[in-house]
Amino acid sequence: MSSSRRTRFVWLFLLVFIFLPYLYLLKGQNKKTEGEDLYQKGIKSFQEKTFSEALRSFQEYLKQYPKGKYVKELKVKSTIAYFHLRKYSEAEEYGLKVLPSLKGTIWQARLYRILGQHRFAKPHWGYKKRGKITWGRYVQGGRYIWTQREDYQKAVEYLEKAQNHYMALSEKKLPTKKLKTVRHEWIGTDEELIRIIDSISGRWSYYYRPLPSKAFLAKKPKEYNPKFNSSEKILFLYDEAMELAKAGKLDKTTGNLLYSKGMFLVRLGGWNQGSPRKIPPSLHPFRILKRVLKEYPKSKHAPAVLLVMGRILENQSKFLEAKAYYQRLVKEYPKSKWASDAQFYTKEMEKERLSISAKGTFRPGEEPILNLKLRNIMDLHIQVYDFDLAGFLNSNSNKEKAYIRKEIHNYNLKTKDKGDHKYFSMKIKIPVKSVGPYWVKISSNFIEANRLLLISDIAFVQRLDRNKVFLFAADANSGKPITNGKVLIIERYLTPRHTYRVDYYRGRTNQDGIATKFLALPPSSSIKAVVWQGNRFAISNRGYTPYSSSYYTRLNYRFYSITDRPVYRPSHKVHFKAYLRLYKNGIYNNMPNEIVRVRIISPRGKEVYKARHITDENGAIHGSFQLAKKADLGMYRIYYRLQNSRYGYHYSQGNRFRVEEYKKPEFEVLVDTPKKQVKLGQKVKIKIKGRYYFGAPVVGAKVKYQIFRKNFFHSYYPPGPWDWLYGYGYGIRYLDAYYNIGWHNWYFYHSHQYRAPSGELVLQGTGRTNEQGVLEVLLDTSKYLNHPVLKKVDHLFTVKAEMTDQSRRMIRGGGSMKVTRKAFYSYIFSQRGFYTAGDKGKFEVTALKASNEPVQTKGILKIFKVKKVEVSINKDKKISDKIKKLLGTGKLKKQFTEKLTLVHSRPLSTNAEGKAVFEFKTDEPGRYRLIFESKDSWGQTVQGIRDIWFTSKDFTGNQFNFGNLEILMDKRHYEEGETAQVMVNIQQKGATVLLTEEVGSEILATHVLHPKGKSALLEIPISKKHIPNFFLQAVSIYQGKIHLQRVQVFVPPVKKILKLALKPSKPFYRPGEKAKIDVLVTDGHQKPVSVPVCLGVVDQSVYYIQGNLTPDVRKFFYGTLRGWSLQYLSSYSFISYAIIKDNSPYYYSLYPCHGMPPGWWYTGPVAEEESEKEIRDGYSLRKLAGQSQGAPEAQKKSKKGFSGKAGRFGAAKKARAPMAPPGDRKMAKDALAKSPSASNKQQA
């Protein structure tokens, strides 16, 4: 080859070699240009937060260039765009859909992280309608749903998957730049997981957070365990994130994580609550916080750490140590904003504090003691002055200093202050004992406290009803009324123009010590009262008038509704009837010829019936309608409304019925127990029977049973005609608290000795019925005889059984059985609450088994007269320590005991009904104890005890021992026109008693009793205003105390109640046979009444499916009893608050406070400082997610926009829900240790 050709070949080769790369680059540039404009358009819209346009551009790019350069990025950003458009469900669905296409790349981890952020930040409430859920917005007709728990669990699950993928990526051989990105994003994922788990476990209070286990603290686990509790998970994540940061030499991030971990330990231990938990030393936050100061002194969190440590020590009352930290903060970080807080807390710690507490009134001879609480005070100066309280009250002035008279005492006092800034308490005695008002002034260097001190021997009771204030004043020792005493009543009330006014009433008490003032504006009045006589004063605290909206004083339309049965099947016909009455001025008025609109609503809110009815001459309407074949199952309601009524639907009961696809039960389950009374310690055979309704036994049925035990206490009261209205034992129960000795023994035992478990499971099992349809179960009660406590009580065993027959039909049944220590019980009741001497007292003995079956027995009746005997308890060794404790021997040297004198004894036997009636007459007033004593079949003694009073007009009761205050009624109930006899007993001889008739928030009448001795009688005429009930309230003041007693008196509406009796012609009828039933209606005096009757006949088995929904008609109209809501105040509750004057230098504006540092109350961003400087050449998750403020399209709908915060979509508020257990994960320590580190400028 010639040289020229060789030269040309060389030049050609050089040209190809030089221009070929440019041609390749040009070709690549042309390829890159494809779709670049579309990508940039979408990114620009995304950055401008027009997410709908961005989403369209992203989807168009993915459609046109399925293998383009930006496909993976745009799939993730599309998910974010959906989220910003508030299409939360679509965002998650799309993200899960594209996840498989990102497998093995960093975008897969990023998308999992984005999904977790979305689940955590999205609204957790919404409305579901037609299968679609609308989040964070109300949808009419939709069903409300709340998914916070599920959202947080799913967020944790997604973030855990993101961590697993980051770990897998870190183990690969990646370039330095990509490895840095993985590390930084992994730390951010740990941060988000910590925030979510902390929210789940209770971010506001440590009470919801469990402590790490001892095994976890003893040896740090190397792998993540799904069984870790929330605290263990958070601690593990902190350690993992710090290990990642240290491996990358991210010092600032490590310091922030260390600070955040220390603040978590502050919250975990309750150090921010002021009452820390008992925690292991390794969890003390000081160990971590001190590391922040030592290893990262230039961290921005260092000043906050000093402040936090000072606050923790201050909460523990270690003020000197806390002060040292505050001073260090001011010295080392003077430019920090927390330095101002430290100076403020230091000044607060050094400030003088003084508060005074004591009762408002002291008795004569009692040396007043004031309780002081002090801080930073070494010396006190005490001054006591005579105070002109009467002049102050008469002047209507607030300048109390003008009425301070001569100085009585002036002295200095050294305190117990140790200079450690701790609060301490001390008591000081004021050397005054004579009756009168005093002004006490206590001062230090900067504090001055002034207080009124009262020494008085009078007291009063203040009663407030709806219209007036009522005062009763008496001598505090003797109980005699304060006559002609001066009274000042200050009423403060709110006018209709919403301005407050004060009304002053000045008057005097009458001869009974009573003063009354009618209120200016009752609904909004507050009252403060003063009573004084000479230099004797009594003051009350402020009281408020009760609010009353009495049912008995307003108009009220009421519908009593009934249906022919409580439950129906679809396509059945429903018959209903309703009675309309108008309640006005205490009377129910008939409402004939009224137009009533009736609506029946299904369980789903659909209207299935609507009609217009007119009431007949009895104020009744009736109707019927056919249920559809596919009627909704559940509870239906009937609504009634009067025509042209401006009110809503009117009150009714019995307006419900159920619709079910039911099948009537074909058999029943019965539990038979022995007919004889079972003695404690015996073995019992319990029979569980199955019987078909047609009579045959249920053979071979599978039975599952359980037997429960609880303590049993037998009680019995004679049945009364008004038990349905007032309850079992009305008018008698209250007497047991006074004089039923057995009741006292029971109360003492059950209240002070032992609280037995209730409903404990003692036996359970399964079996099958025999040919007679019976399964026998053996129960052994002998084990309770050896129990130290249960052997002293009776027992109730409850059997619950489930029986499934051969057709797999399951029916439940049950029964109970009493196991006792005695074979029966005895009770004595009298026909009256007390008798007059000379009258025959009629009494009844009742002997009953535990099952209330009557017992015929023979015994002896003994009647004793009860007298008091004064004894010295300190010297009497026969009185047990238990009785001494009850009688209060620590305060009183002498007490009274009872002496029983037998006055009558005779044999007495109960008949077949367990009853024995006897009479007792005595001419000598006093207290008598009736004891009926007999032997049961087990040879044990059974006693029935009752105390009864015989009184007279001249009866003083001085020789008897009464309670503090007692009210006895002579009858269980009264009728209108009768006179109630009331016996009032008191412990203090001659003490005045105020007796008031009260109901609701109103005082009906007042009576003042001046007993000659300790007992008095009172007659109260019963009128219409007392129906159906009222209260007698007794008040007496003596021996420096105020004594109260209240009794409910029953006056039934006899004229308003009819009695209805049904009498079939024979007890059994054959199918197809006609039944004849006689209906008898009488009034309260047994006279027949002609009224319309509604009669229904229902298969009894239907009530197994649904019980009767129609209430007792008597209770519906007359079963509402009046309550008691009067306010009671006394002068003994008076508190004189000290007037504190603080002359300390003002420093609040000099040292402004900035709250508490981040992490004190909740988890904040862990590495917020460096997450703002995410890697420039990598992908910033913050930039990727964008600022979560909501798209412009969403902002048009809501001015507030999206509720999240910038970066990682913020954190939910006050979220608590258990997290889903993450999968196991191993920390990639080796890969991290070998990887190159990044500089601080590149930290994320």
MIMIPA-718626 format. One record per residue (C-alpha): y, x, z. Coordinates in pm, whole numbers, plus 50000, padded with zeros to 5 digits. Example, Ala and Ser with C-alpha at 12.3 -4.5 7.8 and 13.67 -1.06 7.14 Angstrom:
REM MIMIPA-718626
495505123050780;498945136750714;
END
This chain:
REM MIMIPA-718626
500005000050000;503415013549900;506045020450153;508304992750019;505594966850044;504724979550390;508354976450493;508594940750359;505404931350543;506764945450870;510024926350834;508164894250753;505964898851058;509014904951277;510764874151141;507714852351208;507284867151554;510964861351638;511444826351494;508024811251575;508844805851947;512134789651846;510294766651610;507854758051889;510704751752130;512484730551872;509344710051824;509034706052203;512684696752224;512144669651967;509184656552172;511224658052494;513974638352329;511514610052276;512154585452559;514674607952734;517544583652675;515494554752808;514564575253115;518154585553183;519324549653136;516834537653399;517724565653640;521434557953606;520834521053680;518634530753973;521344552954119;523954525654065;521604501754253;521274477453961;517554476954024;516684448453787;518064468353487;516394500053619;513064481953646;513324469353287;514054504553162;511184519553362;508694493453238;509824497852877;509404535652906;505914531753055;504994508152773;506304530052492;505274563752634;502104558552841;501544596252846;505154606352882;506484632953113;508034608553362;505234582953381;504104591453733;507624593053870;508634559953712;505564542153848;506654551454198;510284542554130;509244509153985;507554501354314;510794509954494;512824488454255;510584458454325;511174463754694;514974465254657;514854433054458;513144417554763;509974411754568;507934425454854;504544411454754;505024422354389;506034457154504;502834461954699;500654446554428;502194469054162;501894499954380;498214493854450;497654486854082;499064520253961;497594541354245;494354550454061;496384565453776;498074589554022;494844602154176;494854638554282;498604643354238;501444645254487;502674612054348;499644594854496;500634606954844;504244597354778;503294562254668;501144557054977;504104568655183;506444544755000;504014515855056;503874523855427;507674525055445;507884491855265;505424474655497;507324487355800;510804478155675;510174445055497;510944411955671;508014401855885;508614364655857;508654340555571;507604306655443;504464299255246;504544271154996;501994263654725;500304297154777;503534316954735;505204335255025;508974339155034;509894366855278;513004366855494;514314333555371;513844297055462;512004275155213;512134237655258;508694222955299;507104256855352;504924268055640;506414294655865;504404326755898;504904358056110;503124389956003;504674418156205;501364428256359;499584429356022;502514446955853;502604474756112;498854479356096;498994481855718;501974505755733;499994528955959;497014526655725;499094536255419;500834564955597;497514578255723;496234578455364;499384596755256;498704623255523;495134627355405;496364633655051;499034658155169;496354676555362;494104677855056;496974691054842;497864717755099;494314731455083;494664737654710;496154769354563;499604756354478;502754774654372;505134782854651;507644756254550;505074728454539;503534739554867;506954737755028;507374702354899;503964691955035;504734706655375;508134690055407;506874655955295;503914658655533;506314664555823;508334634255715;505174613155706;504304623956060;507814614156165;507444579256019;504034574556177;505454584056516;508214558556480;505844530556384;503244537656653;505994540256913;507324506556800;503874491356822;503234503957174;506584491857309;509684511157223;511914495157487;509834498157801;507184522457922;505184494358081;503484487857745;502484523857677;499154537457801;498984572757937;496874599257764;493404603657909;492444633358125;490034645657858;492834645757599;495134665457830;492444689757945;491614701957596;493794696157295;491644680057022;491534696856684;490804665556488;492384631356483;490284604956656;490784567856574;489914559856936;493064577357061;495484553957237;499054551757113;500414579257340;497634602957241;498294596256873;502024602956910;501474635357102;498924647056843;501354639256558;504184658256728;501954688656769;500764686056411;504324683356273;505504712956484;502564733656365;503504725656006;507134734756071;506234767456242;503924776855957;506864772655720;509254789855963;511404758555981;513044767356311;515594739356311;512944713456231;510694727256505;513544724756756;514284689056657;510624679556685;510374696157024;513434676757145;512014644357009;508694650457185;510504656857512;512434624157477;509184605857408;507814619457735;510994606857904;510254571757780;506514574757843;507004583958207;509744558258268;512304584758355;514914564758166;514144533658374;514964548158713;511424541858843;509094567958689;505354563358670;502794585458833;501984609558552;500144642858528;502354673958559;501574683458199;503434652358082;506624659658272;509454660158014;511174690058179;508414713058049;509324704257690;513074700457731;513394734557896;511664749657594;514404735157374;517024752957586;515074785557592;513814787757234;516604769257051;519814773757254;521984768956944;520364735856852;522704706256838;520334689257085;520814715657357;523844698057519;521984664957504;518984681057678;521194692457968;522664657557998;519224641257989;517844664558255;520854657358475;520434619658433;516724621658518;517444641458834;520234617358923;517864587958889;515574605959136;518494610759378;518424648659326;522174649359288;522854686059357;520354697159091;521754671758848;525264684058918;524194719558834;522964708358491;526204689258427;528274719958519;526134741758296;526684717658007;530464718658052;530464756358079;528134765157789;529034737257548;532634727557621;533244713957268;530234690857271;530904653657308;528304653157587;530534675957797;532844646257856;529854625457973;528764653258207;532224655258364;532264617458405;528884616858579;529984645458802;533084626358909;530984595058969;528614615459180;531424629659395;533284596859440;533434579959783;531464547459811;531474521460087;529984486560113;529554463160413;526894436660468;526294414460769;525834378060849;528994357560845;528874342361194;527664356961523;526844337561840;528754342862169;527344371662371;525814387062062;527284420861977;528264420661607;526554447161396;527794456761051;525484473660800;527254500560600;526114517760284;528064549960224;528294579859997;530384611560021;532104599460341;532114621960648;534504602960879;535314566260930;538354550761096;537604516161246;540264491261353;539614456361498;542394430261510;542774395161643;543164371961345;545064338961321;542524320661108;543924286261190;547364296461070;545884311860758;543964279760676;547014257560736;549224278460509;547234276960182;548124313760144;546034342460007;547964369360199;545664374960492;547564405360623;550414382760738;548074366460994;546664398161150;547694398861515;547444425661780;545064454761752;542064452461987;540114484161907;540914516361721;538444545361700;536934571661469;533274576061383;531284604961235;528804595460965;525444610560870;526614624160535;524884657460451;527024666660154;524194660559905;525914630959735;523144607359846;523664571759959;522824565160322;522964535360554;524184531860908;524864503961153;528044501561357;528614479061654;531934460961682;532814459162056;533834422362068;531784393862215;534174365262292;534514334862066;537084337461790;537954352061448;538534389461408;539744411861128;537824444561084;539304473560887;537114503660798;538704532360607;537984567760485;540004592560276;540124570659965;538324538060055;539544509260267;537354478860347;538634447160521;536364419460647;536564387260846;534294386061151;533464352861321;532004347261666;531424310161715;529264285061901;529664256261655;527934249761325;527894222961060;525764210360775;527344202160439;525744176360209;526944169959856;525974139359656;527344126359327;530584112259471;531354127359809;530984156560046;529524149360387;529914172160694;528074170261024;529314194361295;527684200761634;527534225461918;525174253061806;523444255062147;523214219662284;523334199761962;526174177362086;528554165861809;531974181961765;534394152961805;537984153861678;537444187761518;539774199161242;538374199060891;539524216360574;537684208660251;538724227659938;537624211259614;537914230359289;537204210158977;537534211358602;539884185858451;539244168058119;541744192157965;539504221258070;541874234858332;540884241258693;542644224158982;542304227959357;542464198759599;542924204459974;541684178060217;542614180360585;541144157060841;539154154861160;535564147461259;534774113861418;532954107761745;529614115661575;530884148961442;531054135661086;533734140260819;533604126260465;535654132760153;535324115059820;535494139259531;538344139359280;536154147058977;532504146959088;530614161058788;532444194358795;533434199559159;532724229259381;533294226159755;534104250360035;534584236860390;535864248560728;535494231061066;537224243661378;538104233061726;540454255761913;539244291061855;535764280361743;535294282161366;532524274461120;532744281260744;530394273060459;529784290260128;530784273259808;528594243759707;528374224459382;527934187559312;524524178559171;524314166758814;522684132758789;521434114158487;519424087458662;516864068258463;517484038458688;521174034858595;521124036658215;520054013257936;516574020757813;514514003457544;510814008157600;507823999057386;504393996257541;501994001557253;498243995957230;495593998756958;492223981656953;490434015156988;491424051757031;489634066056723;488874053556372;487054064556063;488734066155722;488844031755553;488784014455896;491373988055980;493843996756259;495183968956482;498223976156698;500413956456935;503603965157123;505743949157394;509523954957393;511563955457714;515163964857794;515693982558127;519113973458267;520373975758625;516903981158762;515333951258581;513123949358272;514423921758043;512343903657785;513543908757426;512423879657202;513513875056839;514393911656792;513883928956458;511733960156496;510963985556224;507534001956256;506494034656093;503094051656120;503014088856044;499904109055959;499114143556106;500624159255793;503884140155829;503194114255561;504314078455609;501214056755581;502684024055706;506184009155712;507023973055798;509573950155960;508463928756254;510123902556476;509233900156845;507773867056968;508723847457281;507023874157495;508873902857329;505693914057149;504863924256794;501493930356636;500213942456303;497403959856119;496843982455819;493913997055628;493234034355638;492554050955304;489094063955220;490494099455215;492874095155505;494114126655676;492084135455984;493834140756315;496324123156542;498544095156403;501724082956571;503444049056568;507254048956583;509384018856680;513064013456612;515293983456671;517153969456373;520753982756346;520164005656644;522404036056640;519834055356843;516664071956721;513154058956767;512734044357114;510524057057391;506934044857385;503494054057511;500074045057382;501464049157029;498764073456917;495334070356761;492954095156603;491184094156269;487934113956245;484814115556033;482754111556345;479254100756424;478694082656749;476554102756991;472964090557004;472134105257343;473844116057662;473344145257898;473144138358270;472884161858567;470954148358867;471224164459209;469344155459529;470384122359682;470204136960031;472994159560147;472094195960083;472444219660377;473754254660327;470784278360303;468384254160131;466864256959785;467954229359550;466304214959240;468834204258980;467594181758698;469304182258358;468334150258174;468694139757813;468504102657734;469074083957409;471384054157431;468454031557339;466604044057650;464084070257530;464114105757673;465214135457463;462014155957444;461854192957355;465614197357343;467094231757386;469294233957696;471904260157783;473344257458134;475834274558363;476404269058737;479744277558900;480674278859268;483944274459458;484994265959812;484984229459909;487094211860171;486424175160223;489354151560272;489534114160302;492254088060337;491774050560348;492394035360006;495704017359968;496743990159723;499384013059572;497384044859525;497884041659146;501654044459198;502144068159492;498944088459487;495904091559709;496724090560081;500354079860040;502184073360365;499484091460569;499254126860442;502494138260604;501154128960950;498444155560917;501064182860925;502184170261270;499104159961462;495834164061267;494144192361457;491434196461195;494044200460925;495734228261123;492404246461157;491764243360785;495254255160693;495074284860928;491684294860794;492444291560424;495974305360444;495434334860673;491764343760683;490224343960338;491104333059989;487774325359828;487224330559455;487454299059248;484884289758990;482644320459005;479564319858781;476454321458999;473624311758760;473064306858387;470104303458155;468334284157881;465274261857860;463704231057702;463274195457827;459794182557911;458194149657807;460494130858044;463544147357885;464184168058199;464814204958263;464594215958626;466734244658759;466234260059104;469364270959297;468994291459616;471964288859859;470474310560135;472394341460024;475674325560139;474424323460499;474654361460523;478154363760378;480704370660655;483214345460516;481364321760284;478994311660562;481974294860733;482934272260443;481394244160241;480614249059872;480994229659550;478574238259268;479474226458917;476814224458645;477744226058275;475024219358021;474694218957641;471684200757493;470554203157131;467844179057018;465314183056737;467904170356483;470274198356589;472774174156740;474544190657035;475934170857329;477594184557642;477294170957993;477834181458349;477724173058715;478474187059057;476824191159394;478244197659742;476434221059980;477764218160334;477214230960688;477214195860835;475514164760709;478644143160717;482304141560820;484164118361058;487744106061033;489934083961251;492864064761109;495254039961261;496854010361091;500294022461195;502054055461232;502874047661598;502634018261840;504744002462109;503414004962464;501683972762558;500553965262201;496963968162087;496473997461861;493923991361586;491904021161467;489084027661224;486414054661230;484914064860895;481784086060857;481114099760509;478914124660335;480404151060112;479784127659818;481774100360002;478644079760067;478904060660397;476914072560699;475624050560980;475744070361304;476094066861680;478564085961889;481034086162176;484714077262155;486964096462391;490674090162439;492824116562607;496444116962712;498154148562589;500744165362808;502574198162783;501984226063034;504294255663057;502474288863062;503414325363056;501654339262753;502234375262847;500224370363167;497634345563047;494634366162930;492654335562818;494944328862523;493684347362217;495784372062023;495604348861723;497264320361916;499804344362061;500764354761712;501144318761600;503344310261897;505564340261844;504994358562173;507024388062057;510224367562088;509554342062363;508194349762707;507174313962779;505584287162568;503774254162616;500134245662585;498354212162590;496594195762882;494134167662799;493474140063053;490614116062976;491754079662997;488954061362816;485404067762693;482754045562541;479884046462289;480714037061932;478564032761620;479454030361254;477934002861039;476144005760703;479504010560532;480244040260760;483004020960943;483674014261308;486753995061424;488113996461778;491273987861968;493154006462235;495943993462454;498104011762704;501264003762894;502174040162944;504114056162655;503024090162540;500834109362303;497134101762292;494294120262123;491334100261988;488064119361941;484904104661793;481954127961852;478424123761713;475364143661603;474224146761244;470634147861121;470714185861141;471544184961513;475154196661474;478194181361639;480604162561412;484094153361534;486834131161403;490254136861566;493534117961544;496714118661756;498804087061802;502074079261981;502774049162200;506504045262253;509114021062387;512854015762378;513264034662705;510904062562608;512674096362638;509744119862577;511164146362810;507754153862956;506194159862612;506304188762371;507464179762019;508004199761707;511474211161607;512114177961431;509684149761346;509984116661158;507244090261200;507064057761004;505214028061151;503694017060815;502384032660496;504644011460276;507153983360310;508203953160113;511673940960035;513033921260333;510963939460597;512323962660868;511053998160893;510554012361241;511324049561255;510474072861543;512454105261555;511294133161788;513114165361866;512434195962077;515914199162232;516774172862490;519884152762400;520514169762064;522214147361808;520244138861495;521794128961162;519434106860961;520324098560601;518724075560346;518724094560019;517484090959666;518104113259368;521574127959416;522984099559624;523204092059997;522464054960044;523224052560417;523734074260726;522544070161085;523524091261383;521054092161671;521994102662024;518614104662203;518654100962580;515874126262584;513754139962303;512794108062120;514614078661965;513744047361765;515604034061465;515304002361257;516074003160885;516263970360687;514443974160355;516343960760057;516203961559680;517983995259661;514974011759829;512494001959554;510254020059457;510864048659701;513534067059898;513784096460136;514714099560502;516364132960575;516894143460938;519194171861044;519804185761392;521624216461520;520554233361844;519514267261989;521544284761722;519474270461435;519624241561192;516474220361179;515544198360884;512834172860815;512304149760519;509884120760469;509334099260162;509254061760227;507414038859985;508674004159888;506463991559603;507713966259345;505413938759474;507103910859277;506803929658949;503083937458944;500293913958842;496633918058926;494083913158650;490333908958707;487513905958451;484283888158539;481493885758276;479073856658303;476143880658347;475653918258371;473493922658054;473513906857707;471123909657417;472283919257065;473723888956885;474223869657209;477653855357289;479343869757596;481633849757821;484283867758025;486573851358281;490043866458312;491953860558637;495643870058671;497423867759008;500723880059148;501343902359450;500703873059687;497373863559524;498813833059347;497553826058993;499943832458705;499893819558347;500513848258105;499333858557755;496363882257767;495273908257513;491523915157534;489583941557341;485893951457333;484983987057228;481714006057205;481704029257507;480294058657309;483564060257111;485294074057420;483084104757403;484954114257085;488434104157202;489514092657545;491764062957599;495314070457480;496894038857620;498464044457964;498234021658264;500773994258194;501873994258558;502664031358552;504404028458217;506984003758345;507064010258719;505354043658769;508484065358765;509344075759122;512784087559217;513194123759315;515434142159558;518184165559435;520884166559703;522384200059785;522224213160140;524464240160282;525214251660635;527764273360806;524944297560898;524674306960530;528324317860525;528884353260402;532204370960448;532584395660165;534554427360230;537794433660044;537454469059906;540524489259810;539774521359620;542514547759613;540424574459437;542034593459146;541544575358815;539404595058571;537744569558345;540104574858051;539994612858092;536254615758034;535054589657781;531324583157767;529194581757454;526114563957581;522804581957610;521494608557368;519154598457082;515624591257198;516574579657550;515724543257476;513924544457141;512554567956878;515244580756643;514904602856334;512904633656429;514304659056185;517354640056062;519474671656050;517374689155793;516074659055604;519564656455455;518984690555291;515764682555116;514534706654855;516854708354558;514144717354309;511524693454443;511504655754482;513424642154777;511674612054927;515054600655060;516574602254713;513424587954565;513534557754795;517284554154758;519644538655011;518054506055123;521164484755104;519824459654858;520564454554490;523764437754370;521614408554261;520334404454617;523784409654762;525084379754573;522614358554767;523284375155099;526594391555181;524954412755446;522444426955196;519144442355298;518794447955671;517254482555653;518984515655717;519454545555489;516464568255455;512854558055495;514094522055505;515114523555871;513084511056164;512204475856268;513864462156581;511944456856905;508624457656726;505454457256929;502084453256765;498774472156774;498244496356486;495214498956264;492964528456355;493534556656106;490754576855954;489704610656085;491744639455962;491524677056012;494664698056028;494754723555745;495684752855967;494164780355754;495864768955435;499194766155612;498884799755783;498214817555452;500914799655253;504284816255193;507184802355394;510484788455279;513944798155387;515994776155615;518244766355326;515294750355151;514034730555449;513524693155414;
END
